[in-house]
């Protein structure tokens, strides 16, 4: 049996330097005030802080796959990978450069010794609104050496800027888009399984394992997740073989009400980052499954919010929240900070 450690982190505004000549003119104008003072020294400090946390993941071994958002381009991702060299991993980057209004994308860093990918099996979709864009990014990973498929879908949904209710339709659109993707994944693989004689019906076919991760900018109970992404509180409906609906089990629910946020804004804690799994990661016939551990006498998914002490605010109204690197005033940075979100991590096991 093999075990894999997968993490997600909104790394908060990982931009290239202020005067990067490769940045499009329109984006340079858009970010002029925000990037004031963001020179190579500041960028190096930001990357060093992120690397400090990533290298503590997985008991100091680092993640096998790390999904990230709020990264400007592949160049800064490669700088982050270079800073992770002490781990001895063979990290590679999967990234799609979008036309986001702030130039921030979703991407994956993965260990090529443990997973391989195909450029033809990376899929990207932009959620559009008038003032900004956000994206969904799917990468099909294949384990080594077993060659089992694990689909990861990274998400960064529209923020609540302008008001929670006013912006909610855009997150609903993102949730509906994710659900459509899940339906198509299930249909395509189920049809192939039936055609190959591996299943007697579309509903009986075990879908490929899918791990959805991301900053959804909504809580587990919000409509964008429950009504439109078909996110469930427990796994019973997700495990059912009688439904063709692409239900997802939201693994964040057990953390609700326990004062364990992934993000704090204005002193108010929130669970905005999520990990969700489909039937392919809980079905007994699947070669890949989420790992479970015993907590308070009950089996629960091996998922955690990584609140490293140095990355956590100790005093004030936002005590217990993540210590951010960027500050609200432009050009003002806390070089001892990290990000305005905490990372998430989940373990997956693979049968021999």
C-alpha positions in Angstrom: 0.0 0.0 0.0 1.3 3.5 -0.9 0.3 6.7 0.6 0.1 10.2 -0.9 0.1 13.6 0.7 -1.9 16.3 -1.1 -2.2 19.9 0.0 -3.9 23.1 -1.1 -2.9 26.7 -0.3 -4.0 30.1 -1.4 -0.5 31.6 -1.2 -1.8 35.2 -1.4 -0.5 37.5 -4.2 2.5 35.6 -5.4 3.4 38.2 -8.1 6.5 38.6 -10.1 8.5 41.8 -9.4 7.0 45.3 -9.9 8.8 46.0 -13.1 8.7 42.6 -14.8 9.1 43.3 -18.5 7.2 40.1 -19.4 4.0 41.4 -17.7 1.3 42.6 -20.2 0.9 46.4 -20.4 -2.7 46.2 -19.3 -1.8 44.2 -16.3 1.1 46.4 -15.4 -1.3 49.3 -15.2 -3.8 47.3 -13.3 -1.3 46.3 -10.6 0.8 49.5 -10.5 -0.4 50.6 -7.1 -0.6 47.1 -5.6 2.9 46.2 -6.6 4.6 49.4 -5.4 7.8 48.4 -3.7 7.4 44.7 -4.7 11.1 44.2 -5.8 13.3 41.1 -6.0 14.2 41.3 -2.3 10.5 41.4 -1.3 9.7 38.5 -3.7 12.6 36.5 -2.3 11.3 37.0 1.2 7.8 36.0 0.2 9.0 32.8 -1.5 11.3 32.0 1.5 8.3 32.3 3.8 6.1 30.0 1.7 8.9 27.5 1.3 9.4 27.4 5.1 5.8 26.2 5.6 5.7 23.8 2.6 8.9 22.1 3.7 7.2 21.3 7.1 4.3 19.6 5.4 4.1 15.8 5.5 6.4 15.5 8.5 9.1 17.5 6.8 9.0 15.4 3.6 6.9 18.0 1.6 3.7 17.3 -0.3 3.4 14.9 -3.2 0.9 17.3 -4.9 0.4 20.9 -3.9 -2.5 22.9 -5.4 -2.1 26.7 -5.2 -3.9 29.9 -6.2 -3.1 33.6 -6.5 0.1 32.9 -8.5 0.9 35.3 -11.3 2.8 33.0 -13.7 5.0 29.9 -14.2 8.2 31.9 -13.5 7.3 32.6 -9.9 6.2 29.0 -9.5 9.6 27.8 -10.7 11.2 30.2 -8.2 9.1 28.6 -5.4 10.1 25.1 -6.6 13.8 26.1 -6.5 13.3 27.2 -2.9 12.0 23.7 -2.1 15.2 22.0 -3.4 16.3 21.0 0.2 13.4 18.5 0.2 15.2 16.5 -2.5 11.9 16.2 -4.5 11.7 16.3 -8.3 9.0 18.9 -8.4 7.4 20.0 -11.7 4.7 22.7 -12.4 1.3 22.3 -14.0 0.0 25.8 -14.8 -2.3 27.6 -17.2 -1.8 31.3 -17.8 -5.2 33.1 -17.6 -6.4 36.6 -18.4 -7.5 37.2 -14.8 -8.0 40.9 -14.1 -5.4 40.7 -11.3 -3.2 38.2 -13.2 -3.6 35.4 -10.6 -4.0 31.8 -11.5 -4.5 28.3 -10.2 -1.7 25.8 -10.5 -0.2 22.5 -9.2 3.3 21.6 -8.0 3.8 17.8 -8.1 6.6 15.3 -7.5 7.4 13.7 -10.9 8.8 10.7 -9.1 5.4 9.8 -7.8 3.1 11.2 -10.5 3.1 11.8 -14.2 0.8 14.1 -16.3 0.0 14.7 -19.9 -0.4 18.2 -21.3 -3.3 16.9 -23.4 -5.1 16.0 -20.1 -5.0 19.5 -18.5 -8.3 21.4 -18.8 -9.0 25.0 -17.9 -12.1 27.1 -17.6 -12.6 30.8 -16.7 -15.5 32.0 -14.6 -16.3 35.4 -16.1 -17.9 38.4 -14.5 -17.8 42.1 -15.4 -15.0 43.2 -13.1 -12.8 40.1 -12.6 -12.3 36.5 -13.5 -11.5 33.3 -11.6 -10.8 29.8 -12.8 -11.0 26.0 -12.5 -8.0 24.0 -13.5 -8.1 20.2 -13.9 -5.0 18.0 -14.1 -5.1 14.2 -14.6 -2.3 12.7 -12.6 -1.2 9.1 -13.0 0.5 7.3 -10.0 3.9 5.7 -10.4 4.4 2.8 -10.9 0.8 1.6 -10.7 -0.5 4.1 -13.2 -3.8 4.7 -11.5 -5.6 7.9 -12.4 -6.2 10.7 -9.9 -8.0 13.7 -11.2 -7.3 17.0 -9.3 -9.4 20.1 -9.9 -8.1 23.3 -8.4 -10.5 26.2 -7.9 -10.5 29.9 -7.1 -14.0 31.2 -7.1 -15.1 34.9 -7.3 -14.6 36.8 -4.0 -17.2 38.7 -2.0 -15.9 42.0 -3.1 -18.9 44.3 -3.5 -21.1 42.4 -1.1 -21.7 38.8 -0.3 -25.2 38.7 -1.8 -24.3 40.8 -4.8 -21.4 38.6 -5.7 -23.0 35.2 -4.8 -24.4 34.6 -8.4 -20.8 34.4 -9.6 -19.8 31.7 -7.1 -23.1 29.9 -7.9 -21.9 29.9 -11.5 -18.6 28.5 -10.5 -20.3 25.7 -8.4 -22.6 24.8 -11.3 -19.6 24.7 -13.7 -17.8 22.4 -11.3 -20.8 20.1 -11.1 -21.1 20.0 -14.9 -17.4 19.0 -15.1 -18.0 16.2 -12.6 -21.1 15.0 -14.5 -19.1 14.8 -17.7 -16.2 13.0 -16.0 -18.6 10.4 -14.6 -20.4 10.0 -17.9 -17.3 9.6 -20.1 -15.6 7.1 -17.8 -18.9 5.2 -17.1 -19.7 4.8 -20.8 -16.2 3.5 -21.4 -16.5 1.0 -18.5 -19.8 -0.3 -19.8 -18.4 -0.6 -23.3 -15.4 -2.5 -22.1 -17.6 -4.9 -20.1 -16.3 -3.6 -16.7 -19.7 -2.4 -15.5 -23.3 -3.5 -16.2 -24.7 0.0 -16.1 -23.7 3.6 -16.0 -24.6 4.0 -12.3 -22.8 0.8 -11.3 -19.6 1.9 -12.9 -17.1 3.3 -10.4 -16.1 6.8 -11.5 -12.4 7.8 -11.5 -11.1 9.3 -8.2 -11.5 13.1 -8.2 -10.2 15.4 -5.5 -11.6 19.0 -5.7 -9.6 21.6 -3.8 -9.7 25.3 -3.7 -10.6 28.7 -2.3 -14.3 28.8 -2.9 -14.8 32.1 -1.0 -17.9 30.5 0.5 -18.6 28.4 3.5 -19.6 24.7 3.4 -23.3 25.6 4.0 -23.5 28.2 1.2 -25.7 27.5 -1.8 -22.9 27.7 -4.3 -21.5 24.5 -2.7 -24.6 22.7 -1.4 -27.2 23.4 -4.2 -25.0 23.9 -7.2 -21.7 22.0 -6.7 -23.8 19.2 -5.1 -21.6 19.2 -2.0 -22.7 16.9 0.8 -22.3 16.9 4.5 -21.7 13.1 4.8 -20.6 10.4 2.4 -23.8 8.2 2.2 -25.3 9.9 -0.8 -21.9 10.2 -2.4 -21.3 6.5 -2.1 -24.7 5.5 -3.5 -24.6 3.5 -6.8 -28.2 4.3 -7.6 -27.8 7.9 -8.5 -26.1 9.5 -11.5 -25.8 12.9 -9.8 -22.2 13.9 -9.3 -22.3 14.4 -5.6 -19.2 15.5 -3.7 -18.4 14.8 -0.1 -17.2 18.1 1.5 -14.5 17.1 4.0 -14.6 20.5 5.8 -17.9 19.9 7.5 -16.4 18.1 10.6 -14.4 21.3 11.3 -17.4 23.6 11.3 -18.2 25.0 14.8 -14.8 24.1 16.2 -13.2 27.5 15.7 -10.7 26.2 13.1 -10.8 28.7 10.2 -8.9 28.6 7.0 -9.2 32.4 6.7 -10.0 35.3 9.0 -11.2 38.7 7.7 -11.9 41.6 10.0 -11.6 39.3 13.0 -14.3 37.0 11.6 -13.2 33.4 11.0 -14.4 31.5 8.0 -13.9 28.1 6.2 -13.5 29.3 2.7 -11.0 26.7 1.5 -12.3 23.2 0.8 -11.4 19.7 -0.1 -14.1 17.6 -1.6 -14.1 14.0 -3.0 -16.3 12.0 -5.3 -17.4 8.4 -5.1 -14.2 7.4 -6.8 -12.3 8.2 -3.7 -14.6 6.4 -1.2 -15.8 3.4 -3.2 -14.5 0.0 -2.0 -13.7 -1.0 -5.6 -11.5 2.0 -6.3 -7.7 1.6 -6.1 -7.3 5.0 -4.6 -9.2 6.1 -1.4 -9.0 8.8 1.2 -7.1 7.7 4.3 -9.1 7.7 7.5 -7.9 8.1 11.1 -9.6 7.5 14.4 -10.6 10.8 16.2 -12.7 10.6 19.4 -13.4 7.0 18.6 -14.7 7.6 15.1 -13.1 7.1 11.7 -12.7 10.4 9.9 -10.8 11.5 6.8 -7.2 12.3 7.4 -7.6 16.0 6.5 -6.2 18.9 8.5 -5.9 22.6 8.4 -2.2 23.4 8.8 -1.9 26.1 11.4 1.9 26.3 11.9 2.7 28.5 14.9 4.9 31.0 13.0 2.2 31.5 10.4 -0.5 32.2 13.0 -1.5 35.6 14.5 -1.0 35.4 18.3 -2.6 38.6 19.5 -5.4 41.0 18.6 -8.8 40.8 17.0 -7.6 38.3 14.4 -5.7 36.1 16.9 -5.7 32.5 15.7 -5.9 33.5 12.0 -3.2 33.3 9.3 -0.5 35.9 9.3 -0.5 37.6 5.9 2.5 38.8 4.0 0.7 41.6 2.2 -1.1 44.3 4.1 -4.2 46.4 3.2 -2.2 49.5 2.4 -0.4 49.3 -0.9 3.3 48.8 -0.9 3.3 47.7 2.8 4.5 44.2 3.5 5.2 42.1 6.6 8.2 40.1 5.5 7.7 37.8 8.5 4.2 37.0 7.3 3.1 34.2 5.0 -0.5 34.2 3.5 -4.0 35.3 4.5 -5.1 31.6 4.2 -4.0 28.5 6.0 -3.1 25.4 3.9 -5.1 22.2 3.9 -3.8 18.7 3.6 -5.3 15.3 2.9 -3.8 11.8 2.7 -4.8 9.2 0.0 -3.9 5.6 0.0 -3.4 3.3 -3.0 -3.9 -0.5 -3.0 -1.1 -2.7 -4.2 
